[in-house]
Structure formats: C-alpha cells, structure tokens
C-alpha cells in the first residue's frame, strides 16, 4: 500500500525532501479526485459506471472519426519527380535481405 501512495505522489515533492506522509497522501488523493471523471452525459443519459463511460466515449469518438478506410496511393513516385534529379536514389531503390538484417 505504501508503494501505491509513493507511485501516486509527484516526484517534485519527493525531490524537495517532503517527508510529511500525511501531506503526501493528501496531495495524491486530491490529484486522484481532480483527475477522476465522475459522470458523463451521453444521449441525455447520465452514466456513472466505468464500463458505460468507456462505451459512451468510444461511441462518441467513433461517430466523429468514423471507421478506418483503405488508403491507396494514387500517384507514382517516379512521375512525381519527373525531370528532376532525386536527392538520393538509394532511398527509393530496392534493398537486399542482407541490408535489412544489418539494420536490425
């Protein structure tokens, strides 16, 4: 349990030498309360349980962001720089298995 409080405490307070554990615990508890989301109102309904809040947030952001689609490149890199000298053709050149193993 002491490790839990220590983990929740700010390193700054520990670094500055605050040995007052009551102060340390109060500070960590206040931070927990400040960072806690008690309820979420979603579709005119108040949600309190952790699972229902997760479902509401997931539903909300899925609606905003939509679903992932298949993105395909509609251009050819050779045509993109047609007539220009590439800075380094080695960046677009095929690589050998040996080079890949060396990179790892």
C-alpha positions as CSV (number, residue, x, y, z in Angstrom):
1,X,0.0,0.0,0.0
2,X,2.9,2.4,0.7
3,X,4.2,1.8,-2.8
4,X,0.8,2.7,-4.2
5,X,0.9,6.1,-2.4
6,X,4.5,6.6,-3.4
7,X,3.7,6.0,-7.0
8,X,0.8,8.4,-7.0
9,X,2.9,11.2,-5.5
10,X,4.6,13.8,-7.5
11,X,8.4,13.4,-7.9
12,X,8.9,17.1,-7.3
13,X,7.6,16.9,-3.7
14,X,9.8,13.8,-3.1
15,X,12.8,15.6,-4.7
16,X,12.3,18.6,-2.5
17,X,12.5,16.4,0.6
18,X,8.9,16.5,1.8
19,X,8.9,13.7,4.4
20,X,5.4,14.5,5.7
21,X,3.4,11.4,4.7
22,X,0.1,12.9,5.7
23,X,0.7,15.8,3.3
24,X,2.0,13.4,0.7
25,X,-1.2,11.3,0.9
26,X,-3.5,14.3,0.9
27,X,-1.8,15.6,-2.2
28,X,-2.0,12.3,-4.0
29,X,-5.7,11.9,-3.0
30,X,-6.5,15.4,-4.2
31,X,-4.8,14.7,-7.6
32,X,-6.9,11.5,-7.9
33,X,-10.1,13.3,-7.3
34,X,-9.2,16.1,-9.7
35,X,-8.4,13.6,-12.5
36,X,-11.5,11.5,-11.9
37,X,-14.5,11.8,-14.3
38,X,-17.5,11.1,-12.1
39,X,-20.2,11.1,-14.7
40,X,-20.7,11.5,-18.4
41,X,-23.9,12.7,-20.0
42,X,-24.4,10.8,-23.3
43,X,-27.6,11.0,-25.4
44,X,-29.4,12.7,-22.5
45,X,-28.5,9.9,-20.1
46,X,-26.1,10.2,-17.1
47,X,-23.5,7.4,-16.9
48,X,-21.7,6.6,-13.7
49,X,-20.1,3.1,-14.2
50,X,-16.7,2.8,-15.7
51,X,-17.8,0.4,-18.4
52,X,-20.7,2.6,-19.5
53,X,-18.4,5.7,-19.6
54,X,-15.9,3.8,-21.8
55,X,-18.8,2.7,-24.1
56,X,-20.1,6.3,-24.4
57,X,-16.6,7.8,-25.1
58,X,-15.9,5.1,-27.7
59,X,-19.3,5.6,-29.4
60,X,-18.8,9.4,-29.4
61,X,-15.3,9.3,-31.0
62,X,-16.3,6.6,-33.4
63,X,-19.0,8.8,-34.7
64,X,-16.7,11.8,-35.1
65,X,-13.8,9.9,-36.6
66,X,-15.6,7.2,-38.5
67,X,-14.1,4.0,-39.5
68,X,-10.6,3.4,-40.9
69,X,-10.7,3.1,-44.6
70,X,-8.3,1.6,-47.1
71,X,-5.9,4.3,-48.3
72,X,-4.1,3.8,-51.6
73,X,-1.6,6.0,-53.2
74,X,-2.9,7.5,-56.4
75,X,0.4,8.5,-57.8
76,X,3.7,7.1,-59.0
77,X,6.8,8.4,-57.2
78,X,8.7,8.3,-60.5
79,X,6.2,10.6,-62.1
80,X,6.1,12.9,-59.2
81,X,9.7,13.9,-59.6
82,X,9.8,13.5,-63.4
83,X,12.6,15.6,-64.9
84,X,14.2,16.3,-61.5
85,X,17.3,14.8,-60.1
86,X,16.5,12.9,-57.0
87,X,18.4,13.9,-53.9
88,X,19.2,10.2,-53.2
89,X,18.1,7.4,-55.4
90,X,19.2,5.0,-52.8
91,X,16.2,5.9,-50.7
92,X,13.8,4.5,-53.3
93,X,16.0,1.7,-54.6
94,X,15.1,-1.9,-53.7
95,X,17.1,-3.3,-50.8
96,X,18.6,-6.7,-50.2
97,X,17.8,-9.1,-47.4
98,X,21.3,-8.6,-46.2
99,X,20.8,-4.9,-45.7
100,X,17.6,-5.4,-43.8
101,X,19.4,-7.8,-41.4
102,X,22.2,-5.3,-40.9
103,X,19.6,-2.6,-40.0
104,X,18.2,-4.8,-37.3
